[in-house]
Amino acid sequence: MGGCAFLFPGQASQVVGMARDLFEQYESVRERFAQADEALGFKLSQICFEGPEDRLMQTEVTQPAVFVHSVAACELLMAKGLEPIAVAGHSLGEYSALVAAGALSFEAALALVGPRGKLMQAAGGARPGAMGVVIGLDDAQITTLCEQAADVGVVVAANFNAPGQVVVSGEQAAVARLGELALGAGAKRFIELAVSGAFHSPLMQPAAEQMEALLQAAPIVAPRVPVLTNVSAAPVVDPEELRSHLIQQITSSVRWTETVRKLAVMGIDRAYEIGPGAVLKGLVRRIERGLVVDCAGKVEEIAVAKGVG
């Protein structure tokens, strides 16, 4: 029978000029950015629309930028009558997914996303790390190589993004060693990423500990539709489980490949990537070709979006 899912991108989807067309066209988007500017204490809207790029790339700015763009675009889709039967987000995108599912209000989620970006940036500054993408090895091989590279430091699989594309994260020496081992094991490429910290690794533990207090107090309620979380790669509807997974998520792997496969098993054959960019669309194409993804982050994309008949 099929059904529609909403997918939400995370960090690395940002670009100067993001959401400007939505802002100019829709009063609801202007309201969301005004709320964010006031809550965050800086002009998020101006940085999104005009840059400078190096400021937009800072984690404390990037995370709320992608979140606000995603939620504002999602609200426009839902105003057209589009409703998902499940939602999922990549890392930061999980907060956008929770808002879409009704488990968190925009205001409550923003009050978490703002500190999350600052805390993760601070953790990266206090304990510098690195991240890199391995192309051409399977998930199990990467996990084994991380164990082998651990003799020079902490390194883990951070994002299982798609078959043959895994991001690793950890201490700089260990990530470099992992890259050498991966190329020696037959990887096509190893690319170090320009990041401000070793996200989704044990190096983010200080951020996770500080976020735990905020998340314990957050008003998370049962979602209208299941949220496939990064930690479980399975549908979750229990508010306390969602809360626990958000805490774990900061230091745990993003199981995106499994998440997309689970959506397909659930009978979902169409999805919208809501927010800036088309990163998830590309990953889904590599995981489940039968799951068609359309982007919904710009005025013209939202204008042509249709529900599943």
C-alpha atoms as one frame of an Amber mdcrd trajectory, in Angstrom:
protein
   0.000   0.000   0.000   2.928   2.347   0.574   3.256   5.406   2.712   5.257
   8.575   3.149   8.117   9.296   5.552   9.674  12.625   6.498  13.490  12.611
   6.696  15.546  15.406   8.241  19.212  16.211   7.537  21.899  16.993  10.075
  25.091  18.973  10.175  26.963  19.396   6.846  23.794  20.262   4.906  24.104
  23.985   5.663  24.882  26.556   2.959  24.882  30.355   2.941  21.519  31.499
   1.594  19.623  28.583   3.115  15.897  29.207   3.744  16.056  32.771   2.400
  13.459  32.085  -0.301  11.122  30.525   2.286  11.638  33.508   4.582  10.751
  35.958   1.840   7.661  33.994   0.774   6.046  32.809   4.012   5.057  34.645
   7.182   5.239  31.409   9.208   8.925  31.030   8.303   9.642  34.630   9.280
   8.011  33.929  12.652  10.157  30.856  13.256  13.389  32.705  12.489  12.317
  35.612  14.701  11.743  33.157  17.557  15.144  31.582  16.955  16.979  34.912
  16.765  15.517  35.902  20.123  15.987  32.544  21.851  19.573  32.027  20.678
  20.763  35.556  21.371  22.262  36.094  17.914  20.902  36.785  14.441  20.628
  33.236  13.118  18.565  34.494  10.177  21.281  36.906   9.038  24.002  34.235
   9.230  21.830  31.744   7.302  21.005  34.222   4.547  24.233  36.231   4.272
  27.008  34.342   6.072  29.876  34.634   6.600  30.348  30.969   5.769  32.935
  30.348   8.477  30.418  31.511  11.083  27.633  29.338   9.643  30.027  26.376
   9.743  30.518  26.684  13.514  28.615  23.897  15.240  26.794  26.241  17.625
  25.322  28.021  14.569  25.035  25.120  12.132  22.816  22.992  14.334  20.073
  25.558  15.003  20.325  26.748  11.387  19.572  23.329   9.931  16.930  22.671
  12.588  14.991  25.915  12.038  15.094  25.549   8.242  13.890  21.951   8.491
  11.011  22.612  10.888   9.850  25.716   9.014   9.780  23.777   5.736   8.032
  20.828   7.402   5.276  23.073   8.707   4.681  24.339   5.165   4.359  20.754
   3.900   1.954  19.839   6.663  -0.113  22.952   5.957  -0.642  21.446   2.478
  -2.081  18.332   4.076   0.978  16.093   3.843   1.341  13.767   6.810   4.034
  11.106   7.289   3.459   7.634   8.689   6.982   7.659  10.164   9.852  10.126
  10.632  13.619   9.914  10.994  16.478  12.380  11.236  20.232  12.092  10.767
  21.956  13.072  14.027  20.782  16.663  14.700  17.897  15.924  12.303  16.343
  13.708  14.974  15.244  16.863  16.805  13.470  18.100  13.664  11.865  14.664
  13.347  10.561  14.824  16.917   8.927  18.189  16.219   7.355  16.830  13.020
   5.967  13.862  14.969   4.548  16.072  17.720   6.834  14.698  20.441   8.441
  18.103  21.054   7.279  21.635  20.370   9.432  23.886  18.199  10.257  26.037
  21.215  11.194  23.088  23.440  13.359  21.520  20.721  15.124  24.830  20.004
  15.898  25.107  23.721  17.758  21.791  23.346  19.353  22.308  19.931  20.947
  25.642  20.902  22.840  24.201  23.893  23.592  20.968  22.004  25.509  22.878
  19.349  27.435  24.902  21.935  28.253  21.887  24.086  29.434  19.767  21.164
  31.585  22.627  19.895  33.048  23.091  23.382  33.748  19.355  23.723  35.567
  19.446  20.398  37.667  22.372  21.573  38.508  20.786  24.916  39.474  17.467
  23.384  40.255  17.895  19.679  39.464  14.949  17.478  38.964  14.060  13.848
  36.485  12.380  11.537  36.942  10.664   8.193  34.895   8.870   5.555  35.820
   5.365   4.427  34.571   4.495   0.951  34.365   0.926  -0.274  34.407  -1.300
   2.820  31.436  -2.902   4.554  30.232  -2.055   8.049  31.709  -5.118   9.704
  35.141  -4.454   8.208  35.113  -0.897   9.555  34.154  -2.077  13.033  37.033
  -4.572  13.022  39.523  -1.976  11.771  38.435   0.454  14.499  39.294  -2.209
  17.063  42.712  -2.662  15.440  43.400   1.096  15.370  42.423   1.464  19.026
  46.007   0.724  20.085  46.892   4.337  19.208  43.722   5.964  20.555  39.940
   6.145  20.497  38.272   5.610  17.113  34.754   4.347  16.392  32.297   4.069
  13.530  30.235   7.264  13.891  27.844   7.140  10.930  26.783   4.055   9.005
  25.550   6.254   6.157  25.111   3.801   3.284  26.622   0.535   2.049  30.285
   1.275   1.409  30.207   4.683   3.116  31.030   4.844   6.818  32.246   7.838
   8.822  34.722   7.180  11.628  35.397   9.483  14.557  37.846   9.772  17.423
  41.306  10.936  18.389  43.372  12.336  15.538  46.123   9.738  15.619  43.653
   6.872  15.781  41.537   8.221  12.910  44.685   8.614  10.785  45.703   5.048
  11.651  42.227   3.804  10.763  42.574   5.497   7.382  45.845   3.680   6.722
  44.360   0.340   7.748  41.267   0.909   5.616  43.276   1.675   2.491  45.410
  -1.375   3.218  42.239  -3.478   3.474  41.067  -2.367   0.038  39.059   0.798
   0.706  38.635   2.934  -2.409  39.191   6.177  -0.538  39.662   7.672   2.888
  38.758  11.346   3.260  39.352  13.354   6.421  36.492  15.747   7.181  36.723
  19.397   8.174  34.888  19.235  11.504  35.106  20.969  14.877  35.013  17.767
  16.906  34.867  13.981  16.973  31.073  13.717  16.844  29.297  10.469  17.783
  32.350   9.199  19.635  33.357   8.884  23.312  35.139  12.258  22.964  31.676
  13.861  23.095  30.960  12.431  26.575  31.180  15.841  28.334  28.487  17.188
  25.978  26.339  14.106  26.536  26.547  14.483  30.324  25.490  18.139  30.203
  22.727  17.461  27.667  21.364  14.688  29.867  20.149  17.182  32.483  18.420
  19.290  29.822  16.850  16.258  28.167  15.599  14.831  31.444  13.653  18.048
  31.972  12.458  18.354  28.364   8.678  18.053  27.752   8.818  15.033  25.427
   5.430  13.397  24.790   4.256  10.401  22.758   4.657  11.136  19.031   1.739
  10.943  16.587   3.806   8.648  14.364   6.841   6.461  15.095  10.296   8.034
  15.208  13.065   5.779  13.902  15.941   6.790  16.152  19.635   6.837  15.311
  20.433   4.635  18.307  17.873   1.903  17.584  17.225   2.131  13.819  13.699
   1.067  14.808  10.345   2.776  15.366  10.012   4.322  18.836   6.861   5.835
  20.374   7.639   5.757  24.094   8.645   9.247  25.338  11.157   7.906  27.878
  12.819   5.750  25.234  13.042   8.769  22.917  14.607  10.772  25.750  17.154
   8.043  26.485  18.079   7.699  22.810  18.680  11.462  22.467  21.148  11.275
  25.353  22.915   8.212  23.949  22.911   9.623  20.424  25.672  12.165  21.104
  28.282   9.455  21.689  26.688   6.596  19.690  26.699   5.617  16.019  24.102
   6.935  13.581  22.627   3.738  12.105  21.273   5.342   8.941  21.619   2.354
   6.597  19.536   0.177   8.935  17.028   2.993   9.459  16.311   3.349   5.747
  16.010  -0.405   5.317  13.542  -0.501   8.202  11.423   2.198   6.527  11.255
   0.024   3.424  10.230  -3.008   5.504   7.450  -0.867   6.997   6.044  -0.435
   3.482   7.224   3.140   2.967   7.975   3.820  -0.694   8.176   7.625  -0.703
   9.907  10.182   1.487  10.645  13.881   1.673  14.043  15.192   2.748  12.993
  18.347   4.554  15.525  21.120   5.049  18.686  22.249   3.279  20.460  20.123
   0.701  20.011  16.632  -0.693  22.482  14.559   1.332  19.916  12.046   2.564
  18.362  11.645  -0.893  21.740  10.470  -2.172  22.239   8.075   0.725  18.751
   6.570   0.414  19.325   5.951  -3.299  22.355   3.849  -2.356  20.473   1.931
   0.355  16.941   1.329  -1.012  16.355   2.226  -4.650  12.639   1.510  -4.283
  12.253   4.319  -1.763  11.832   7.530  -3.758  12.990  10.705  -2.013  12.016
  14.231  -3.032  13.632  17.295  -1.517  11.502  19.874   0.279  13.685  22.742
   1.375  13.003  25.445  -1.205   9.903  27.330  -2.321   9.639  25.526  -5.666
  10.143  22.096  -4.065   7.410  22.657  -1.507   5.097  24.049  -4.194   5.150
  20.760  -6.154   5.094  18.407  -3.127   2.160  16.007  -3.133   0.890  13.439
  -0.702   0.807   9.722  -1.307  -2.391   8.663  -3.067
